[in-house]
């Protein structure tokens, strides 16, 4: 193997050039409108994410280690240093399986990007709303491309998406700080060597939620250290030995580095990010939509169901199609049979349906036993663009067979939500924690971010007074 040198870094440098050179005036109106909705959605997820027990454990533990007043923990009165606030707020966004997803890149974006960006804005007052929006786009554009570069092999090797979204965190923070191209190269190189996150966390641990927080924290460290002159791996993606691509795929050819910069600044991956309207893994949503559609067409009750078969891609089967065992709330929200059982019994799969006690709910477990997730080779063969496609069969006890195919779930990039739907979801989630007047102020401010003179004002609205 020929070792790539530090000068062989056209892809790492290409990303850095985009991030450091992006200006608000270059952003199409469609991108500005979309990024504001994506920001609002993630902020709502983060505010609500302050409520679960795992979030409280993390926040209380960090509070014992850190008495800095610099940055707020969303939905609480707690204040921490910028890196610890990024860790906490990233964990909160991922705290209840409600945050965005880039399906082809197989990762979440806002949970890593926004906490790092907000930490910069809050700790460095004076960053304008236009700069904030531009930095957000810079971040949202990078991790999806890393995901596209790495492909499905990345997930198959057992790595979680937090190890990719670290680059969005670094990019957004670097852009907000106004780092040069050279320093942005180092920010990416510092962030990338901290990349981590194991998929085994999905089977019942609290730590799965923290992967995003660590990505936000690591990306912020990357930008802050690079700003000060600290150096990172300058050929992070290109290095043949110990580089990001070769290490995380355990190969020299199961990735495509051209995806890192292809269309950068012209074709926006920001438009390919989906939102969730169910409180569970994105791989479950098309099946849940299919069941809802079948029920709307031919109403039936849960007790009428003999069995359900979801025909899906190999990745969906592997990701969420395993036999349910009560191990914890994370596991319940990841598991497709359990979530489908929840919809059949409860009529929805949102925050009210997932409390700690439901993990061992006998009725849901019994219904989950009737739901099979089976690979359809024809769907798998369509590739990652059709990863979430499903064909669902519902067999009723009276012998009736019902079927529905869903190509894209509600809220996906192919069926993106309206502004009203995003605002409604945000307000529903944020109102669990914050006063209604404050909730409305956040929503209004985000939707008019380009008019804001100081983005630290938004950060101040995100906490309890």
C-alpha positions in Angstrom: 0.0 0.0 0.0 1.3 3.4 -1.0 0.9 5.9 1.8 -0.8 9.1 0.8 1.0 12.3 1.8 -0.4 15.3 3.5 -0.6 17.1 0.2 -2.8 14.5 -1.3 -6.0 15.9 0.2 -8.1 17.4 -2.6 -11.3 16.1 -1.0 -10.6 17.2 2.6 -9.4 20.6 1.2 -12.4 20.7 -1.2 -14.8 20.5 1.8 -12.8 23.1 3.7 -12.8 25.5 0.7 -16.6 25.2 0.5 -17.1 25.7 4.2 -14.8 28.7 4.5 -16.0 30.3 1.3 -19.7 30.0 1.7 -21.6 33.3 2.0 -25.3 34.0 2.7 -25.7 35.8 -0.7 -24.8 32.5 -2.4 -27.7 30.6 -0.8 -30.8 30.0 -3.0 -34.1 31.2 -1.4 -35.3 27.5 -1.3 -32.3 26.6 0.8 -32.8 29.4 3.2 -36.4 28.5 3.7 -35.6 24.8 4.2 -32.7 25.3 6.6 -34.9 27.4 8.9 -37.5 24.6 9.0 -34.8 22.0 9.7 -33.4 24.2 12.5 -36.8 24.7 14.1 -37.5 21.0 14.0 -34.2 20.1 15.7 -34.7 22.8 18.4 -38.1 21.4 19.2 -36.6 17.9 19.5 -33.9 19.3 21.8 -36.2 21.1 24.1 -38.5 18.1 24.5 -35.4 15.9 24.9 -34.6 17.5 28.2 -37.4 15.5 29.9 -36.3 11.8 29.7 -34.4 10.3 32.5 -31.3 9.7 30.5 -31.0 13.4 29.7 -31.4 14.3 33.4 -28.7 11.9 34.4 -26.3 13.4 31.8 -27.1 17.0 32.6 -26.8 16.5 36.4 -23.5 14.6 36.0 -22.0 17.4 33.8 -23.2 20.0 36.2 -21.0 18.4 38.9 -18.0 18.7 36.6 -18.6 22.1 35.2 -19.7 25.4 36.7 -19.2 27.6 33.6 -22.0 30.1 32.9 -21.2 30.3 29.2 -24.0 28.3 27.5 -27.4 27.1 28.3 -28.8 23.5 28.3 -32.0 23.7 26.3 -35.3 23.4 28.2 -33.5 23.7 31.6 -31.9 26.4 33.8 -28.5 24.6 33.7 -25.5 26.4 32.2 -22.2 24.7 31.2 -19.1 25.4 29.2 -19.6 25.5 25.4 -18.2 22.0 24.8 -20.3 20.5 27.6 -23.4 22.4 26.4 -22.8 21.0 22.9 -22.5 17.5 24.4 -25.7 17.9 26.4 -27.8 19.6 23.6 -26.8 17.1 21.0 -27.9 14.3 23.3 -31.2 16.1 23.9 -32.0 16.4 20.1 -31.4 12.7 19.7 -33.1 12.1 23.0 -36.4 10.7 21.7 -36.0 9.5 18.2 -37.8 12.5 16.7 -35.0 14.3 14.9 -34.2 14.5 11.2 -32.5 12.0 9.0 -30.7 11.9 5.7 -31.7 8.5 4.4 -29.2 8.0 1.6 -26.3 9.1 3.8 -27.8 7.0 6.7 -27.4 9.6 9.5 -29.0 12.4 11.5 -27.8 16.0 10.9 -29.2 18.6 13.2 -28.3 16.8 16.4 -24.6 17.2 15.7 -24.6 20.5 13.8 -26.8 22.8 15.7 -25.5 22.3 19.3 -21.9 23.1 18.1 -23.1 26.1 16.1 -25.3 27.4 18.9 -22.4 27.0 21.4 -20.3 29.3 19.2 -23.2 31.8 18.8 -23.9 31.9 22.5 -20.3 32.1 23.7 -19.3 34.6 21.0 -22.2 37.2 20.9 -22.5 39.2 17.8 -22.8 36.5 15.1 -25.7 37.6 12.9 -28.6 35.5 11.8 -27.4 35.5 8.3 -24.0 34.1 9.4 -25.8 31.6 11.6 -27.9 30.4 8.7 -24.9 30.2 6.4 -22.9 28.2 8.9 -25.9 25.9 9.4 -26.0 25.2 5.7 -22.3 24.6 5.6 -22.7 22.0 8.3 -25.8 20.3 6.9 -24.1 19.9 3.5 -21.0 18.0 4.8 -22.1 14.9 6.9 -24.5 13.7 4.2 -21.7 13.6 1.7 -19.5 11.7 4.1 -22.4 9.3 4.4 -22.7 9.0 0.6 -19.0 8.4 0.4 -19.0 5.6 2.9 -22.2 3.9 1.7 -24.0 1.1 3.4 -20.8 -0.7 4.3 -20.3 1.8 7.1 -23.4 0.7 8.9 -22.7 -2.9 8.1 -19.4 -2.6 9.9 -21.3 -1.6 13.1 -20.6 2.2 13.1 -23.4 4.6 14.2 -24.1 7.9 12.4 -22.5 10.0 15.1 -19.1 9.2 13.7 -20.1 10.9 10.4 -22.1 13.9 11.7 -19.0 15.1 13.6 -17.9 16.7 10.3 -21.1 18.7 10.1 -20.5 20.0 13.7 -16.9 20.9 12.8 -18.0 22.6 9.5 -20.7 24.7 11.1 -18.6 25.8 14.0 -15.7 26.6 11.7 -18.0 28.6 9.4 -19.5 30.6 12.4 -16.0 31.3 13.6 -14.9 32.5 10.2 -12.0 30.1 9.9 -9.8 30.2 6.8 -9.6 27.3 4.4 -6.4 26.1 6.0 -7.7 26.2 9.5 -10.9 24.5 8.4 -8.8 21.6 7.0 -7.4 21.2 10.5 -10.8 21.5 12.2 -12.0 18.6 10.1 -8.8 16.7 10.8 -9.2 17.2 14.6 -12.9 16.3 14.6 -12.4 13.2 12.4 -9.9 11.5 14.6 -12.5 11.7 17.5 -15.2 10.0 15.4 -16.9 7.1 17.1 -20.3 5.5 17.9 -21.2 1.8 18.0 -24.4 0.4 16.6 -24.8 -2.1 19.4 -26.0 0.9 21.5 -29.4 0.7 19.8 -30.4 -2.5 21.6 -31.2 -0.9 25.0 -28.6 1.5 26.2 -28.9 5.2 27.0 -25.6 5.9 25.4 -27.0 5.7 21.9 -28.5 9.2 22.5 -25.1 10.5 23.5 -23.4 9.7 20.2 -24.8 12.9 18.6 -23.7 14.9 21.6 -20.2 13.6 21.4 -20.2 14.4 17.7 -21.3 18.0 18.4 -18.7 18.3 21.2 -15.9 16.9 19.1 -16.7 19.0 16.1 -16.7 22.1 18.3 -13.3 21.1 19.8 -12.0 20.7 16.2 -13.0 24.2 15.2 -11.9 25.9 18.5 -8.5 24.2 18.5 -7.9 24.9 14.8 -8.7 28.5 15.4 -6.0 28.6 18.1 -3.4 27.0 15.8 -3.7 23.3 16.8 -3.3 21.0 13.8 -5.2 17.9 12.7 -4.9 15.2 10.1 -4.8 17.2 6.9 -5.5 14.2 4.6 -8.2 12.8 6.9 -10.3 11.2 4.1 -7.5 10.4 1.7 -4.9 8.7 4.0 -4.6 5.0 3.0 -3.4 4.0 6.5 -5.6 5.1 9.3 -7.6 7.5 7.2 -11.3 7.9 7.9 -12.5 6.0 4.8 -10.2 3.0 5.0 -10.6 2.7 8.7 -14.3 2.8 9.0 -15.0 0.5 6.0 -12.0 -1.8 6.7 -11.2 -1.7 3.0 -9.5 0.3 0.2 -12.3 0.2 -2.2 -15.7 0.1 -0.5 -16.1 3.9 -0.5 -16.3 6.7 -3.1 -14.4 9.9 -2.2 -15.8 11.7 -5.2 -19.1 11.9 -3.3 -17.4 14.2 -0.7 -17.3 17.2 -3.1 -19.6 16.2 -6.0 -22.1 19.0 -6.6 -20.9 20.9 -3.5 -22.4 24.4 -3.5 -24.6 23.6 -6.5 -26.6 20.5 -5.5 -27.8 20.8 -1.9 -28.1 17.8 0.3 -30.0 20.0 2.7 -33.0 19.4 0.4 -32.7 15.7 0.9 -33.0 15.7 4.7 -36.3 14.2 6.1 -38.2 15.0 9.2 -39.9 12.5 11.5 -43.5 12.5 12.6 -43.2 9.3 14.6 -41.1 9.0 17.7 -39.0 6.1 16.5 -36.2 5.0 14.1 -36.6 6.4 10.6 -36.5 2.8 9.1 -39.9 2.2 10.7 -41.8 5.1 9.3 -42.8 3.8 5.9 -44.3 0.7 7.4 -46.2 2.8 9.9 -47.5 5.0 7.1 -48.6 1.8 5.2 -50.6 0.5 8.2 -52.2 3.9 8.6 -53.2 4.0 4.9 -54.6 0.4 5.0 -56.6 1.3 8.1 -58.0 4.4 6.6 -59.1 2.5 3.6 -60.5 -0.5 5.5 -60.9 0.2 9.2 -60.0 -2.7 11.6 -59.0 -3.1 15.2 -55.9 -4.5 16.7 -57.7 -7.6 17.9 -58.8 -8.3 14.3 -55.1 -8.8 13.2 -53.8 -12.3 12.6 -50.4 -11.2 11.4 -48.5 -8.4 9.5 -45.6 -8.9 7.1 -43.4 -5.9 6.2 -41.4 -6.6 3.0 -38.4 -4.3 3.2 -34.7 -3.8 2.2 -31.9 -5.7 3.8 -30.8 -2.7 5.7 -34.2 -2.1 7.2 -34.4 -5.7 8.3 -31.0 -5.6 9.8 -31.5 -2.2 11.4 -35.0 -2.5 13.0 -36.4 -5.9 12.0 -35.0 -8.0 14.8 -37.2 -9.9 17.3 -38.2 -7.6 20.1 -36.9 -8.2 23.6 -37.7 -5.7 26.4 -34.3 -4.1 27.1 -35.0 -0.4 27.4 -36.8 2.5 25.8 -34.1 3.0 23.1 -34.6 -0.6 22.0 -38.4 -0.2 21.9 -38.2 2.9 19.7 -35.8 1.2 17.3 -37.7 -2.0 16.9 -40.1 -2.1 14.0 -42.4 -5.0 15.3 -42.8 -3.1 18.6 -43.5 0.2 16.9 -46.0 -1.3 14.5 -47.7 -3.0 17.5 -47.8 0.4 19.2 -49.6 1.9 16.2 -52.1 -0.9 16.0 -52.9 -0.7 19.7 -52.6 3.0 20.4 -53.3 4.7 17.1 -50.1 6.7 17.1 -46.4 6.4 17.6 -45.4 9.7 19.2 -44.1 10.9 22.6 -47.1 9.9 24.6 -46.8 6.3 23.5 -43.2 5.9 24.8 -42.8 6.0 28.6 -40.4 3.7 30.5 -43.2 1.3 31.6 -44.3 0.4 28.0 -41.0 -1.5 27.4 -42.5 -4.5 29.2 -46.1 -3.9 28.1 -47.5 -7.4 27.6 -50.1 -6.4 25.0 -47.6 -4.6 22.8 -45.1 -7.5 23.1 -47.8 -10.0 22.1 -48.8 -7.9 19.1 -45.2 -7.5 18.1 -45.0 -11.3 17.9 -47.5 -11.1 15.1 -45.4 -8.8 13.0 -42.7 -10.1 10.7 -40.1 -8.0 8.9 -38.9 -9.9 5.8 -36.3 -8.9 3.2 -37.5 -8.2 -0.3 -34.5 -8.7 -2.6 -36.2 -6.5 -5.3 -36.3 -3.6 -2.8 -32.7 -4.2 -1.7 -31.6 -4.2 -5.3 -32.9 -0.7 -5.9 -30.1 0.6 -3.7 -29.9 3.2 -0.9 -32.2 5.7 -2.6 -35.0 3.2 -1.9 -33.7 2.0 1.4 -37.0 2.8 3.3 -39.4 1.5 0.7 -41.8 -1.2 2.0 -44.7 -3.4 0.9 -46.9 -4.3 3.9 -49.4 -7.1 4.1 -52.0 -7.2 6.8 -53.8 -10.5 7.3 -57.0 -10.3 9.4 -58.5 -13.2 11.3 -61.5 -13.3 9.0 -59.3 -14.2 6.1 -59.0 -10.7 4.6 -55.6 -9.7 3.1 -54.8 -6.1 2.8 -51.7 -4.6 1.1 -50.0 -1.2 0.8 -46.7 -0.1 -0.8 -45.1 3.1 0.5 -42.1 4.5 -1.4 -41.4 7.4 0.9 -42.7 8.2 4.4 -44.5 11.3 5.5 -42.0 14.1 6.2 -39.4 12.6 3.9 -37.5 14.6 1.4 -39.8 13.2 -1.3 -42.9 14.2 0.8 -41.5 17.1 2.8 -43.6 18.7 5.4 -45.2 22.2 5.1 -44.1 25.1 7.3 -47.3 24.7 9.2 -46.6 21.1 10.0 -43.1 21.8 11.2 -44.3 24.7 13.4 -47.1 22.5 14.8 -44.6 19.7 15.7 -42.2 22.2 17.2 -44.9 23.9 19.3 -46.3 20.5 20.4 -42.9 19.4 21.6 -41.6 22.6 23.1 -44.8 23.3 25.0 -44.1 20.3 27.2 -41.2 22.4 28.7 -41.5 26.1 27.9 -44.2 28.7 28.4 -46.4 29.2 25.3 -45.2 32.8 24.7 -41.6 31.7 24.7 -42.4 28.8 22.3 -44.0 31.3 19.9 -41.0 33.7 20.2 -38.6 30.9 19.3 -40.7 29.8 16.3 -41.0 33.4 15.0 -37.3 34.1 15.5 -36.1 31.1 13.6 -38.5 31.7 10.7 -37.0 35.3 10.5 -33.4 34.4 11.3 -32.0 36.4 8.5 -33.2 39.6 10.2 -31.6 38.8 13.5 -28.6 40.9 14.4 -27.2 38.7 17.2 -27.9 34.9 17.2 -27.1 34.7 20.9 -30.7 36.0 21.4 -32.0 32.7 20.0 -29.8 30.8 22.5 -31.2 32.8 25.4 -34.8 31.8 24.4 -33.9 28.1 24.5 -33.7 27.8 28.3 -36.0 28.2 31.3 -35.7 31.6 33.0 
